[in-house]
Amino acid sequence: MNFLIILAIFVATILLAIVLERVFNSPILVTITIFAIYLIILAVLSIIGSVTDLPIAILIVTLLAIGAYITAVIVRFIRCICNRFLGSCCTMCPNEQDDDIDFALNKTIGNQITDRNEFCKHKSKLE
């Protein structure tokens, strides 16, 4: 029974990582968010006495966060492939309008302009 609960939590983590990567568009933010959520849940469970072996629980939370990071990186890589080969007909990929907004924001803040996607180079009118 415990194995099924752990498996369900791992599958839920993967699904949550996919959704959060789509929202945040950053694997690091996905990992930090999921780690923070599970750490808060772990702290509450530790306070009420449900968790007796805290180091093992922290290790499990860390493994779940690493799994979320790997999932978010895979999702981002798939989105890059989608953008590269399907171009404008792809509804999963960010469009050039988002790049224009990022360019304006970076110019306003004064940051160095970097490519939004780490794994693929977009053909953009900004380069």
C-alpha positions as CSV (number, residue, x, y, z in Angstrom):
1,M,0.0,0.0,0.0
2,N,2.8,2.4,0.8
3,F,4.4,1.7,-2.6
4,L,1.2,2.7,-4.3
5,I,1.0,6.0,-2.4
6,I,4.7,6.8,-3.2
7,L,4.0,5.9,-6.9
8,A,0.9,8.2,-6.9
9,I,2.9,11.1,-5.4
10,F,5.6,10.6,-8.0
11,V,3.1,10.6,-10.9
12,A,1.4,13.7,-9.5
13,T,4.8,15.4,-9.3
14,I,5.5,14.6,-12.9
15,L,2.1,16.0,-14.0
16,L,2.5,19.1,-11.8
17,A,6.0,19.7,-13.3
18,I,4.6,19.5,-16.8
19,V,1.9,22.1,-15.9
20,L,4.3,24.4,-14.0
21,E,6.9,24.3,-16.8
22,R,4.2,25.4,-19.2
23,V,3.2,28.3,-16.8
24,F,6.7,29.4,-15.6
25,N,8.6,28.4,-18.7
26,S,11.6,27.7,-16.5
27,P,12.7,24.3,-15.2
28,I,14.5,25.9,-12.2
29,L,11.4,27.7,-11.0
30,V,9.4,24.4,-11.4
31,T,12.0,22.6,-9.2
32,I,12.1,25.3,-6.6
33,T,8.3,25.5,-6.4
34,I,7.8,21.8,-6.1
35,F,10.5,21.4,-3.6
36,A,9.0,24.3,-1.5
37,I,5.5,22.7,-1.6
38,Y,6.7,19.3,-0.5
39,L,9.0,20.8,2.1
40,I,6.1,22.7,3.6
41,I,3.9,19.5,3.6
42,L,6.8,17.6,5.2
43,A,7.2,20.3,7.9
44,V,3.5,20.1,8.7
45,L,3.5,16.3,8.8
46,S,6.6,16.4,11.0
47,I,5.0,18.8,13.5
48,I,1.8,16.7,13.8
49,G,4.0,13.6,14.3
50,S,3.2,11.6,11.1
51,V,6.8,11.6,9.9
52,T,9.1,9.8,12.2
53,D,12.2,9.5,10.1
54,L,13.0,13.0,8.9
55,P,16.2,12.5,7.0
56,I,14.6,9.8,4.8
57,A,11.6,12.1,4.2
58,I,13.9,14.9,3.2
59,L,15.8,12.6,0.8
60,I,12.5,11.6,-0.8
61,V,11.5,15.2,-1.2
62,T,14.8,15.9,-2.8
63,L,14.4,13.0,-5.2
64,L,10.9,14.2,-6.1
65,A,12.4,17.7,-6.8
66,I,15.1,16.2,-9.0
67,G,12.4,14.2,-10.8
68,A,10.4,17.4,-11.4
69,Y,13.5,19.1,-12.8
70,I,14.2,16.3,-15.2
71,T,10.6,16.3,-16.3
72,A,10.6,20.1,-16.8
73,V,13.8,19.9,-18.9
74,I,12.3,17.1,-21.1
75,V,9.1,19.2,-21.6
76,R,11.1,22.2,-22.5
77,F,13.2,20.2,-24.9
78,I,10.0,18.8,-26.6
79,R,8.7,22.3,-26.9
80,C,11.9,23.4,-28.6
81,I,11.7,20.5,-31.0
82,C,8.1,21.4,-31.7
83,N,9.0,25.0,-32.3
84,R,11.9,24.2,-34.6
85,F,10.1,21.7,-36.8
86,L,6.4,22.8,-36.7
87,G,7.0,26.5,-36.6
88,S,3.9,28.7,-36.6
89,C,1.4,25.8,-36.7
90,C,2.6,24.6,-33.3
91,T,0.3,25.7,-30.5
92,M,2.5,24.4,-27.6
93,C,5.5,26.7,-28.4
94,P,6.1,30.3,-27.4
95,N,5.7,32.7,-30.3
96,E,7.8,35.6,-31.4
97,Q,5.4,38.1,-29.7
98,D,6.6,36.7,-26.4
99,D,10.2,37.2,-27.5
100,D,9.3,40.9,-28.3
101,I,7.9,41.3,-24.8
102,D,11.0,39.8,-23.2
103,F,13.2,42.0,-25.4
104,A,11.4,45.1,-24.2
105,L,11.5,44.0,-20.6
106,N,15.2,43.2,-20.8
107,K,15.9,46.5,-22.5
108,T,13.9,48.4,-19.8
109,I,15.6,46.7,-17.0
110,G,19.0,46.9,-18.6
111,N,19.9,43.3,-18.5
112,Q,21.9,41.5,-21.1
113,I,19.6,40.0,-23.7
114,T,19.8,36.2,-23.6
115,D,17.9,33.6,-25.5
116,R,14.7,32.5,-23.7
117,N,15.2,28.9,-24.6
118,E,18.3,27.3,-23.3
119,F,18.2,24.3,-25.6
120,C,17.5,25.7,-29.0
121,K,18.2,28.9,-30.8
122,H,15.2,30.7,-32.1
123,K,15.3,32.5,-35.4
124,S,14.2,35.8,-34.3
125,K,14.2,39.3,-35.7
126,L,15.8,40.5,-32.4
127,E,19.2,38.9,-33.1
